Amino acid sequence: MDGAEREQLREWAGALVAGGGDERRSSGRAILMLLDRIDELERELAGRGGSRPSGPPPDQPPPEPLPEVEPPEDTQPIGLRDRLRLATGRLHER
C-alpha cells in the first residue's frame, strides 16, 4: 500500500468517525488504529536497517501457479418453496 492509498484510507476512516452511527464510528476508529500500527511497524523496520520485502526470500522457490478450477454450477440461493419442491421430488423418486 503506497502513501496515497494510506491517506485515502485515513480520509475515509475520518469520515466514518465524524458521521454515522456507533458501528461506523467504531469501524473508522479501528481503521485509524490499524493505519497507525502499520506506520509504527514501518518505522521500527526502518530503524533496524531493514526494507520492505519485494518478493519471496531468495532461498525459497516462487510459489507454483494455482490449478485451473471450474466454477460451481449454480451458486444462486433458492427459496423455501423451491427447496421443498426439490426435497419432495426426491422423495417421490425413491
C-alpha distances in whole Angstrom, upper triangle without the diagonal:
4,7,8,6,7,10,11,10,13,15,15,16,18,20,20,22,24,26,27,28,28,25,23,23,23,19,18,19,17,14,15,16,13,11,14,14,10,11,15,14,12,15,17,16,16,20,21,20,17,14,11,13,12,15,18,20,23,25,24,24,22,22,24,24,24,28,29,29,31,30,33,36,35,33,34,35,39,41,44,47,45,45,48,50,48,49,53,53,52,55,57,56,57
4,6,5,6,9,10,11,13,15,16,17,18,20,21,23,24,26,28,30,29,27,25,25,24,21,20,20,19,16,16,17,15,12,14,15,12,12,15,15,12,15,17,16,16,19,21,20,17,14,12,14,13,16,20,22,24,27,26,27,24,24,27,26,27,31,31,32,34,33,36,39,38,36,37,39,42,44,47,50,48,48,52,53,51,52,56,56,55,58,61,60,61
4,5,5,6,9,10,10,12,14,15,16,18,20,21,22,24,26,28,28,27,24,23,23,21,18,19,19,15,14,16,14,11,13,14,12,10,14,15,12,14,17,17,16,19,21,20,18,16,14,17,17,20,23,25,27,30,29,30,27,28,31,30,31,34,35,36,38,36,39,41,41,38,39,40,44,46,49,52,50,50,53,55,53,55,58,58,58,60,63,62,63
4,5,5,6,9,10,11,12,14,15,17,19,20,21,23,25,27,27,26,23,22,23,20,18,19,19,15,15,18,16,13,15,17,14,14,17,18,16,18,21,20,19,23,25,24,22,19,17,19,19,22,25,27,30,33,32,32,29,29,32,31,31,35,35,36,37,35,38,40,39,37,38,39,43,44,47,50,49,49,52,53,52,54,57,57,57,60,62,61,62
4,5,5,6,9,10,11,12,14,15,17,18,20,21,23,25,25,23,20,20,21,18,16,17,17,13,13,16,14,11,14,16,13,13,17,17,15,18,21,20,20,23,25,24,22,19,17,19,18,20,24,26,29,31,30,30,27,27,29,28,29,32,32,32,34,32,34,37,36,33,34,35,39,41,44,46,45,45,49,50,48,50,53,53,53,56,58,57,59
4,5,5,6,9,10,10,12,14,15,16,18,20,22,24,23,22,19,18,18,16,13,15,14,10,10,12,11,7,10,12,10,10,14,14,13,15,18,18,18,21,23,23,21,18,16,18,19,21,24,26,29,31,30,31,28,28,31,30,30,33,34,34,36,34,36,39,38,35,36,37,40,42,45,47,46,46,49,51,50,51,54,55,54,57,59,59,60
4,5,5,6,9,10,10,12,14,15,16,18,21,23,23,22,19,18,19,16,13,15,15,12,10,13,13,9,11,14,13,12,15,17,15,17,20,20,20,22,25,25,23,21,19,21,22,24,27,29,32,35,34,35,32,32,34,33,33,37,37,37,39,37,39,41,40,37,38,38,42,43,46,49,48,48,51,53,52,53,56,57,56,59,61,61,62
4,5,5,6,9,10,11,12,14,15,17,19,21,22,20,17,17,18,15,13,15,15,11,11,15,14,11,14,16,15,15,18,19,18,20,23,23,23,26,28,28,26,23,21,23,23,25,28,31,33,36,35,35,32,32,34,32,32,35,35,35,36,34,36,38,37,34,34,35,39,40,43,46,45,45,48,50,49,50,53,54,54,56,59,58,60
4,5,5,6,8,10,10,12,14,16,17,19,19,17,14,14,15,12,9,11,11,8,8,11,10,8,11,14,12,13,16,17,17,19,22,22,22,25,27,27,25,23,20,22,23,25,27,29,33,35,33,34,31,30,33,31,31,34,34,34,35,33,34,37,35,32,33,33,37,38,41,44,43,43,46,48,47,48,51,52,51,54,56,56,57
4,5,5,6,9,10,10,12,14,16,18,18,17,14,13,14,12,9,10,11,8,6,10,10,8,10,13,12,12,15,17,17,18,21,22,22,24,26,27,25,23,21,24,25,27,29,31,34,37,35,36,34,33,36,35,34,37,38,38,39,37,38,40,39,36,36,36,40,41,43,46,46,45,49,50,50,51,54,55,54,57,59,59,60
4,5,5,6,9,10,10,12,15,17,18,17,14,13,15,13,10,12,13,10,9,13,14,11,13,17,16,16,19,21,20,21,24,25,25,27,30,30,29,27,24,27,27,30,32,34,37,40,38,39,36,36,38,36,36,39,39,39,40,37,39,41,39,36,36,36,40,41,43,46,46,46,49,50,50,51,54,55,55,57,60,60,61
4,5,5,6,9,10,11,12,15,16,14,11,11,13,10,8,11,12,9,9,13,13,12,14,17,17,17,20,22,22,23,26,26,27,29,31,32,30,28,25,27,28,29,32,34,37,40,38,38,35,34,37,35,34,37,37,36,37,34,36,38,36,33,32,33,36,37,39,42,42,42,45,47,46,47,50,51,51,53,56,56,57
4,5,5,6,9,10,11,13,13,12,9,8,10,7,4,7,8,6,6,10,11,10,12,14,15,16,18,20,20,22,24,25,26,28,30,31,29,27,25,27,28,30,32,34,37,39,38,38,36,35,37,36,35,38,38,37,38,35,36,39,37,33,33,33,37,37,40,43,42,42,45,47,46,47,50,51,51,53,56,56,57
4,5,5,6,9,11,13,14,14,10,9,11,10,6,8,11,9,8,11,13,12,13,16,17,17,19,21,22,23,25,27,27,29,31,32,31,29,27,29,30,32,35,37,40,42,41,42,39,38,40,39,38,41,41,41,42,39,40,42,40,37,37,36,40,40,42,45,45,45,48,50,49,50,53,55,55,57,59,59,61
4,5,5,6,9,12,13,13,9,9,12,11,8,10,13,11,11,15,16,15,17,19,20,20,23,25,25,26,29,30,30,32,35,35,34,32,30,32,32,34,37,39,42,44,43,43,40,39,41,40,39,42,41,40,41,38,39,41,39,35,35,35,38,38,40,43,43,43,46,48,48,49,52,53,53,55,58,58,59
4,5,6,6,9,10,9,5,5,8,7,5,8,10,10,10,13,15,14,16,19,19,20,23,24,25,26,29,30,31,32,35,36,34,32,30,32,32,34,36,38,42,44,42,42,40,38,40,39,38,40,40,39,39,36,37,39,36,33,32,32,35,35,37,40,41,40,43,45,45,46,49,50,50,52,55,55,56
4,6,7,9,9,9,7,4,7,8,5,6,10,10,9,12,14,14,15,18,19,20,21,24,25,26,28,29,30,32,34,35,34,32,30,32,34,35,37,39,43,45,43,44,41,40,42,41,40,43,43,42,42,39,40,42,40,36,36,35,38,38,40,43,43,43,46,48,48,48,51,53,53,55,57,58,59
4,7,10,10,12,9,7,11,11,9,10,13,13,12,15,18,17,18,21,22,22,24,27,27,28,30,32,33,34,36,38,36,35,33,35,36,38,40,42,46,48,46,47,44,43,45,44,43,46,45,44,45,42,42,44,42,38,37,37,40,40,42,45,45,45,48,50,50,50,53,55,55,57,59,60,61
4,7,9,10,8,7,11,11,10,12,15,15,15,18,20,19,21,23,24,25,27,29,30,31,33,35,35,37,39,40,39,37,35,37,38,39,42,44,47,49,47,48,45,44,45,44,43,45,45,43,43,40,41,42,40,36,35,34,37,37,39,42,42,42,45,47,47,48,51,52,52,54,57,57,59
4,7,8,6,7,10,11,10,13,15,15,16,18,20,21,22,24,26,27,28,30,31,33,34,36,37,39,41,42,40,39,36,38,39,40,42,44,47,49,47,48,45,43,45,43,42,44,43,42,42,38,38,40,37,34,32,31,34,34,35,38,39,39,41,43,44,44,47,49,49,51,53,54,55
4,5,5,6,9,10,11,12,14,16,17,19,20,21,23,25,26,27,29,31,32,33,35,36,38,39,41,43,41,40,37,39,40,41,42,44,48,49,47,48,45,43,45,43,42,44,43,42,42,38,38,40,37,33,32,31,33,32,34,37,38,38,40,42,42,43,46,47,48,49,52,53,54
4,6,5,6,9,10,11,12,14,15,16,18,20,21,22,24,26,27,29,30,32,33,35,36,37,39,41,39,38,36,37,39,40,41,43,47,48,46,47,44,42,44,43,41,44,43,42,42,39,38,40,37,34,33,31,34,33,34,38,39,38,40,43,43,43,46,48,48,49,52,53,54
4,6,5,6,9,10,11,12,14,15,17,18,20,21,23,25,26,27,29,30,32,33,35,36,38,39,37,36,33,35,36,37,38,40,44,45,43,43,41,39,41,39,37,40,40,38,38,35,35,36,34,30,29,28,31,30,32,35,36,35,37,40,40,40,43,45,45,46,49,50,51
4,5,5,6,9,10,11,12,14,15,17,18,20,21,23,24,26,27,29,30,32,33,35,36,38,36,34,32,33,34,35,37,39,43,44,42,43,40,38,40,38,37,39,39,37,38,35,35,37,34,30,30,29,32,32,33,36,37,36,39,41,41,42,45,46,46,48,51,51,52
4,5,5,6,9,10,11,12,14,15,17,18,20,21,23,24,26,27,29,30,32,33,35,37,35,34,31,33,34,36,37,39,43,44,43,44,41,39,42,40,39,42,42,40,41,38,38,40,37,34,33,32,35,35,37,40,41,40,43,45,45,45,48,50,50,51,54,55,56
4,5,5,6,9,10,10,12,14,15,16,18,20,21,23,24,26,27,29,30,31,33,35,33,32,30,31,33,34,35,37,41,42,40,41,39,37,40,39,37,40,40,39,39,36,37,39,36,33,33,31,34,35,36,39,40,39,41,44,44,44,47,48,48,50,53,53,54
4,5,5,6,9,10,11,12,14,15,17,19,20,21,23,25,26,27,29,30,32,33,31,30,27,29,30,31,32,34,38,39,37,38,36,34,36,35,34,36,36,35,36,33,33,36,34,30,30,29,32,33,35,38,38,37,40,42,42,42,45,47,46,48,51,51,52
4,5,5,6,9,10,11,12,14,15,17,19,20,21,23,24,26,27,29,31,32,30,29,26,28,29,31,33,35,38,40,38,39,36,35,37,36,35,38,38,37,38,35,36,38,36,33,33,32,35,36,38,41,41,40,43,45,45,45,49,50,50,52,54,55,55
4,5,5,6,9,10,10,12,14,15,16,18,20,21,22,24,26,27,29,31,29,28,26,28,30,31,33,34,38,40,38,39,37,36,38,38,37,40,40,39,40,38,38,41,39,35,35,35,38,38,40,43,43,43,45,48,47,47,51,52,52,53,56,57,57
4,5,5,6,9,10,11,12,14,15,16,18,20,21,22,24,26,27,29,27,26,24,25,27,28,30,31,35,36,35,36,34,32,35,34,33,36,37,36,37,35,35,38,36,33,33,33,36,37,38,42,42,40,43,46,45,45,48,50,49,51,54,54,55
4,5,5,6,9,10,11,12,14,15,17,19,20,21,23,24,26,27,25,24,21,23,25,26,28,30,33,35,33,34,32,31,33,32,32,35,35,34,36,33,34,37,35,32,32,32,36,37,39,42,42,41,44,46,45,46,49,50,49,51,54,54,55
4,5,5,6,9,10,11,12,14,15,17,18,20,21,23,25,26,25,23,21,24,25,27,29,31,34,36,35,36,34,33,36,35,34,38,38,38,39,37,38,41,39,36,36,36,39,40,42,46,45,44,48,50,49,49,53,54,53,55,58,58,59
4,5,5,6,9,10,11,12,14,15,16,18,20,21,23,25,23,23,21,23,25,27,28,29,33,34,33,35,33,32,35,35,34,38,39,38,40,38,38,41,40,36,37,37,40,41,43,46,46,45,48,50,49,49,53,54,53,55,58,58,59
4,5,5,6,9,10,11,12,14,15,16,18,20,21,23,21,20,18,20,22,23,24,26,29,31,30,31,29,28,31,31,31,34,35,35,36,35,36,39,37,34,35,35,39,40,42,45,44,43,46,49,47,48,51,52,51,53,56,56,57
4,5,5,6,9,10,11,12,14,15,17,18,20,21,20,18,16,19,20,22,24,26,29,31,30,31,29,29,32,31,31,35,36,36,37,36,37,40,39,36,37,37,40,42,44,47,46,45,49,51,49,50,53,54,53,56,59,58,59
4,5,5,6,9,10,11,12,14,15,17,19,20,19,18,17,20,22,24,26,27,30,32,31,33,31,31,34,34,34,38,39,39,41,39,40,43,42,39,40,40,44,45,47,50,50,49,52,54,52,53,56,57,57,59,62,61,62
4,5,5,6,9,10,10,12,14,15,17,19,17,17,15,18,20,22,24,24,28,29,29,31,29,29,32,32,32,36,37,37,39,38,39,42,41,38,39,40,43,44,46,50,49,48,51,53,51,52,55,56,55,57,60,60,60
4,5,5,6,9,10,10,12,14,15,17,15,14,12,14,17,19,21,21,25,27,26,28,26,26,29,29,30,33,35,35,37,36,38,41,40,37,38,39,43,44,46,49,49,47,51,53,51,51,55,56,55,57,60,59,60
4,6,5,6,9,10,11,12,14,16,14,14,13,16,18,21,23,23,26,28,28,30,28,29,32,32,33,36,38,38,41,39,41,44,43,40,42,42,46,47,49,53,52,51,54,56,54,55,59,59,58,61,64,63,63
4,5,5,6,9,10,10,13,14,14,14,14,17,19,22,23,23,27,28,28,31,29,30,33,34,34,38,40,40,42,41,43,46,45,42,44,44,48,49,51,54,54,52,55,58,56,56,60,61,60,62,65,64,65
4,5,5,6,9,10,11,13,11,11,11,13,16,19,20,20,23,25,24,27,26,26,30,31,31,35,37,37,40,39,41,44,44,41,42,43,46,48,50,53,52,51,54,56,54,55,58,59,58,60,63,62,63
4,5,5,6,8,10,11,9,9,8,11,14,17,19,19,22,24,24,26,25,26,29,30,31,35,37,37,40,39,41,44,44,41,43,44,48,49,52,55,54,52,56,58,56,56,60,60,59,62,64,64,64
4,5,5,6,9,10,10,10,11,14,17,20,22,22,24,26,27,29,28,29,33,34,35,39,40,41,44,43,45,48,48,45,47,47,51,53,55,58,57,56,59,61,59,60,63,64,63,65,68,67,68
4,5,5,6,9,9,10,11,14,18,20,21,20,23,25,25,28,27,28,32,33,34,38,40,41,44,43,45,49,48,45,47,48,51,53,55,58,57,56,59,61,59,59,63,64,62,65,68,67,67
4,5,5,7,5,7,8,11,14,16,18,17,19,21,22,25,24,25,29,30,32,36,38,39,42,41,43,47,47,44,46,47,51,53,55,58,57,55,58,60,58,59,62,63,61,64,67,66,66
4,5,5,5,6,9,12,15,18,19,18,21,23,24,26,26,27,31,32,34,38,40,41,44,43,46,49,49,46,48,49,53,55,57,60,59,58,61,63,61,61,65,66,64,67,70,68,69
4,5,7,10,12,15,18,21,22,21,23,25,26,29,29,30,34,35,37,41,43,44,47,47,49,52,52,49,51,52,56,58,60,63,62,60,64,65,63,64,68,68,67,69,72,71,71
4,5,9,12,14,17,19,20,18,20,22,23,26,26,28,32,34,35,39,41,43,46,46,48,51,51,49,51,52,55,58,59,63,61,60,63,65,63,63,67,67,66,68,71,70,70
4,7,10,12,15,18,19,17,19,21,22,25,25,27,31,33,35,38,41,42,46,45,48,51,52,49,51,52,56,58,60,64,62,61,64,66,64,64,68,68,66,69,72,71,71
4,7,9,12,14,15,14,16,18,19,22,22,24,27,29,31,35,37,39,42,42,44,48,48,46,48,49,53,55,57,60,59,57,61,62,60,61,64,64,63,65,68,67,67
4,6,9,12,14,13,15,18,18,21,20,22,25,27,29,32,35,36,39,39,42,45,46,43,46,47,51,53,55,58,57,55,59,60,58,59,63,63,61,64,67,65,66
4,6,9,12,12,14,17,17,19,18,19,23,24,26,29,31,33,36,36,38,42,42,40,42,43,47,49,52,55,53,52,55,57,54,55,59,59,58,60,63,62,62
4,6,8,8,11,14,14,15,14,16,19,20,22,26,28,30,33,33,36,39,40,38,40,42,46,48,50,53,52,50,54,55,53,53,57,57,55,58,61,59,60
4,7,9,11,14,13,14,12,14,18,18,21,24,26,29,32,32,35,38,39,37,40,41,45,48,50,53,51,50,53,55,52,53,57,56,55,58,60,59,59
4,6,9,11,10,11,9,11,14,15,18,21,24,26,29,30,32,36,37,35,38,40,43,46,49,51,49,48,52,53,50,51,55,54,52,55,58,56,57
4,6,8,7,8,7,9,12,14,17,20,23,25,29,29,32,36,37,35,38,40,43,46,49,51,49,48,51,52,49,50,54,53,52,54,57,55,55
4,6,6,8,9,11,15,17,20,23,26,28,32,33,35,39,40,39,42,43,47,50,52,54,52,51,54,55,52,53,57,56,54,57,60,58,58
4,6,7,9,12,15,18,21,24,27,30,33,35,37,41,42,41,44,46,49,52,54,57,55,53,57,58,55,55,59,59,56,59,62,60,60
4,7,10,12,15,18,21,24,27,30,33,35,37,41,42,41,44,46,49,52,54,57,55,53,56,57,54,55,58,58,56,58,61,59,59
4,6,9,12,15,17,20,24,26,30,31,33,37,39,37,41,42,46,49,51,53,51,49,53,54,51,51,55,54,52,55,57,55,55
4,6,9,12,15,17,21,23,27,29,31,35,37,36,39,41,44,48,50,52,49,48,51,52,49,50,53,53,50,53,56,53,53
4,6,9,12,15,18,21,24,26,29,32,34,33,36,38,42,45,47,50,47,45,49,50,47,48,51,50,48,51,54,52,52
4,6,9,12,15,17,21,23,25,29,30,30,33,35,38,41,43,46,43,42,45,46,43,44,47,47,45,48,50,48,48
4,6,9,12,15,19,20,23,27,29,28,32,34,37,40,42,45,42,40,44,44,41,42,46,45,43,46,48,45,46
4,6,9,12,15,17,20,24,26,25,29,31,34,38,40,42,39,38,42,42,39,40,44,42,41,44,46,43,44
4,7,9,12,14,17,20,22,22,25,28,31,34,36,38,36,34,38,38,35,36,40,39,37,40,42,40,41
4,6,10,12,15,18,21,21,25,27,30,33,36,37,34,33,36,36,33,35,38,36,35,38,40,37,38
4,7,10,13,15,18,19,22,25,28,31,34,35,32,31,35,34,31,33,36,34,33,36,38,35,36
4,6,9,12,15,15,19,21,24,28,30,31,28,27,31,31,27,29,32,31,29,33,34,32,33
4,6,9,12,13,16,19,21,25,28,29,25,25,28,28,25,27,30,28,27,30,32,29,31
4,6,9,9,13,16,18,22,24,26,23,22,26,25,22,25,28,26,25,29,30,28,30
4,6,7,10,13,15,19,21,22,19,18,22,22,19,21,24,23,22,25,27,25,26
4,7,9,12,14,17,20,20,17,17,20,19,17,19,22,20,19,23,24,23,25
4,6,9,10,14,17,17,14,14,18,17,15,17,20,19,19,22,24,22,25
4,6,9,13,15,17,14,14,18,18,16,18,21,20,20,23,25,24,26
4,6,10,13,14,12,12,16,16,15,17,20,20,20,23,25,24,26
4,7,10,12,10,10,13,14,13,15,18,18,19,21,23,24,25
4,7,8,6,7,10,11,10,12,15,15,16,19,20,21,23
4,5,5,6,9,10,11,12,14,15,17,19,20,21,23
4,5,5,6,9,10,10,12,14,15,16,18,20,22
4,5,5,6,9,10,11,12,14,15,17,18,21
4,5,5,6,9,10,10,12,14,15,17,19
4,5,5,6,9,10,11,12,14,15,17
4,5,5,6,8,10,11,12,14,16
4,6,5,6,9,10,11,12,15
4,6,5,6,9,10,11,13
4,5,5,6,9,10,11
4,5,5,6,9,10
4,5,5,6,9
4,5,5,7
4,5,6
4,6
4
